[in-house]
């Protein structure tokens, strides 16, 4: 909503953030016009940074050559992680399911 309402909040419309979750790991990518930064919680000490203007195939990792860029883009990763931490303690109640719905979910393999 802040972007739609042109609010001058923390969001930058020129930055895209994507995530990939699995049970035990999490990857967050931050993309600007110039850079792509990738943080993997399995290897947090080995981030990836690519200059997309000169390396569209993402072959040369510049993370250790450009720590200031890494630091700037990593703050977006930290914002995502902070938001996750805030919502982690929220309890989600199990829905009330009748026998018909449970049977359909069993048939689909979602529940036993």
C-alpha positions in Angstrom: 0.0 0.0 0.0 2.7 2.6 0.7 4.0 2.3 -2.8 0.5 2.7 -4.3 -0.2 5.7 -2.1 3.3 7.2 -2.8 4.1 7.1 0.9 7.7 7.9 1.6 8.3 4.9 3.8 11.2 2.4 3.8 10.2 0.7 0.6 12.1 1.5 -2.6 10.2 0.6 -5.8 13.5 0.0 -7.6 14.3 -2.9 -5.3 12.8 -6.4 -5.7 13.1 -9.0 -3.0 12.4 -12.7 -3.6 12.6 -15.6 -1.2 12.9 -19.4 -1.4 11.9 -21.4 1.7 12.5 -24.9 2.6 12.1 -26.6 5.9 15.6 -26.0 7.1 16.9 -23.2 4.9 16.0 -19.9 3.4 17.4 -17.9 0.6 16.7 -14.2 0.1 17.6 -12.3 -3.1 17.7 -8.5 -3.4 17.6 -7.0 -6.9 18.2 -3.5 -8.0 18.7 -2.1 -11.5 22.4 -2.7 -11.2 23.0 -5.5 -8.7 21.6 -8.9 -7.5 22.5 -9.9 -4.0 21.8 -13.4 -2.7 21.9 -14.4 1.0 21.6 -18.1 2.0 21.2 -18.9 5.7 23.2 -22.1 5.1 26.2 -20.0 4.1 25.6 -16.6 5.5 29.3 -15.8 5.4 29.4 -16.4 1.6 27.0 -14.0 0.0 26.7 -13.6 -3.7 26.8 -10.2 -5.5 26.6 -9.7 -9.2 26.8 -6.5 -11.3 24.1 -7.2 -13.8 25.1 -4.3 -16.0 28.4 -6.1 -16.9 27.7 -9.7 -15.9 24.2 -10.7 -17.0 25.1 -14.4 -16.7 26.0 -13.9 -13.0 29.4 -15.6 -13.2 31.6 -13.2 -11.2 30.8 -12.9 -7.5 31.8 -9.4 -6.3 30.7 -9.7 -2.7 34.1 -9.6 -1.2 35.3 -6.8 -3.6 32.3 -4.6 -2.8 31.5 -4.8 0.9 29.7 -1.5 1.0 27.2 -2.7 -1.7 26.8 -5.9 0.2 26.1 -4.0 3.4 23.6 -1.7 1.7 21.7 -4.6 0.1 21.9 -6.8 3.2 19.9 -4.3 5.2 16.9 -5.4 3.0 17.6 -9.0 4.0 17.6 -8.0 7.6 14.3 -6.2 7.2 12.7 -9.3 5.8 14.2 -11.4 8.6 12.9 -8.9 11.2 9.4 -9.1 9.8 9.6 -12.9 9.8 10.6 -12.8 13.5 7.8 -10.5 14.4 5.2 -12.9 12.9 6.8 -16.1 14.0 5.0 -16.1 17.4 1.6 -15.5 15.8 -0.6 -18.6 16.4 -2.6 -19.9 13.5 -5.6 -21.8 14.6 -6.5 -25.0 12.9 -9.6 -24.8 10.8 -12.7 -26.7 11.7 -13.1 -29.4 9.1 -16.1 -31.7 8.6 -15.8 -35.3 7.7 -16.5 -34.7 4.0 -13.7 -32.1 3.8 -11.3 -34.4 5.7 -12.2 -37.2 3.3 -11.4 -35.1 0.3 -8.1 -33.9 1.8 -7.2 -37.6 2.5 -8.0 -38.5 -1.1 -5.7 -35.8 -2.3 -2.9 -37.0 0.1 -2.9 -33.8 2.2 -3.8 -35.5 5.5 -3.7 -39.0 6.8 
